[in-house]
Amino acid sequence: MTLGALADALGGRLVGDASTLIDQVATLSGATSGRISFLAHAKYAAQLKQTAASAVLLRAADSAHCNVAHIIVDDPYVAFARVSQLLNPQQPTQKGVHPSAVIAADAIIHPSCRIDPHVVVSSGAVLHEGVWIGSGSHVGENVTLGAHTRLYPNVVIYAGCQLGERVVLHANVVIGADGFGIANEAGVWIKIPQIGGVRIGDDVEVGASTTIDRGAIEDTVIEEGVKLDNQIQIGHNCFVGAHTAMAGCVAVAGSARIGRHCSIGAAALILGHLEIADHTRISAATVVSRSIHTAGTYTGLFPMDEHAAWTKNAAHLRRLAQYAERVQALEARLAKLEKTHG
């Protein structure tokens, strides 16, 4: 695409030759001729003067420091994402059913779908326009896949789950496995049948090896636009609000309710039956043990240290309540002395 066309698509202001051809995106340090890069963070500003890119996406404040053509935008990182989409469009689905696929006689499959080798599509399943199912995947009974949804290889969707349009499930995702519902009777665990399902909205993307459990009674719900990274666990009966994003290895226990437009850092843990307000940000490795009713950024980290020092600090932390009581007692004594002696 030409720089002029890219600037028009972004609604940005071009400084430079509009006819310059751009064939791919690149980093500032790794770019060559024909590539477009971006400056989104001040720590990379030194690379701007040395970049070999044909063009750069940047803010107006950085324009004077750029020696190559550039497009001025409000958010260079968002602009980079949009340019990358324009330069790397998804390939159209090639329709057809591989002979090794096993398709139930009453499954409803739109003629534009693509079904790869060794796929199983079970009774009552409905596949809408443009669905692409990767090799070795299993689509359970009465599952619905919305238009242009894509399943990468070895995805498993259990019976009764519903996916919206343009959903992307990466390799080894499991949707609708039983939630961890058990009751203890005299030391013996009794399984609670998980009779709910999973409902996933439009434009959701789920990373490799992530699992979303079915509800115990009502459905587990993932609203539209949610983005889940690899190896995430979503427990039964959870609700994840629209356009929330979670980084890798997040674990959400059953019946947690997460609001819309939330950001949850890698390896964070959210305990069951909690509520998280809309627009909440949770830092990586934070353990959320109580509900969050007010939007903001929440962090609960115990930083890494040399082992002996970490052990010593951890020992002090375990006595924190005792220290607090001693401080309160000292404050009370100090207040009494000040009152007595003026």
Phi, psi and omega in degrees: 000154176278157177300323179298318179293321179294317179298319178296317181296327182271344187071027182261173180256121183271133171242106183136189185282116182293340183273355180301131182270135179240129182247348181193164175267161180197166173283163178300317184283332184259359186287149173233182180301139182091356182254151175244135181241189182209152174238107182248347184222140185299333183293346178258007185299327180297332180285343184297318183289339185255355186294144176262010179297151175285337180200161181223143171265126183204173177276162182301325182296337182262358186299319184294340183263005184255128183263001179238174178302149181206159177244123182272124183224167179285321183226099184299327182290318175296318178298319176302316180300317182291321178295318179298323176297319181294322183274346181229063182292151176293141178287141179296146180291132175269111186292156177140154180245123180292143182301334182278351179291147179250112187242124178297146184299328183261008174291142180255115186234120178297141184297345180273359183287157173240127180233116188275179185301143171063026174278146172244126174241116191272175183302136176081358179290148179233121178246116183276184187307133171073012178292141179233120181247120183285163187302141176077005181279157181233123177250116187284180182297137174061026174279142174243130176244118181291169184304137174062024172283144181234130173249119175284174187303144172066029172280142177237124175240115182288169185302144170079008180270150185235124178245140179281200183273146175060030174282140178238122176244119182278175190305138174070014172293143176236120180247123172092015171295160180300136171290165184276073182251108181217148177238143184261124177237107178053042177085000179248133181277128179251122181289136174262117179305135181261100189258359174279185179232201173229131176242123183241129183281183180292151170060031175269140174237132184237125185285168185302139175063021173276147180235137177234112185281151176285159181285155177290316178233304176266171185284149161284136187235128172242111185283176187297147173076005180290141178237118180246132180280189181289151169056046176259145176245121174248117184284174184292147177067012177287157173233124177242117186288162185305139173064023171277145180235138178232133176277173189303145173069017171293143176234126181241117182284165188304144174067014172287146180239111184254132185288186181272151177058035176268155175234126185235120186287165185302139174065016173290151179239129178241118183287164186290153174066019177263161176240135180242125183294155173306148174064026177273142175245128179242124184287161181302142174065016178278138174260116180265109185249001176215159181295150177245113185258350181236129181299146180165189177253128185238132184224136175218084186239148171243099191300152175297147178207170171302141195303315183298319179293319180298316180299318179297315179295321178297322178297319177295321182297324179296336180259016184301320180297320178296318178299319180298318178297319179295320178297316179299319178296318178296320178298319180295318179296318180297316180299321180293318179295319179296323179290323182288318187255008176075000000 
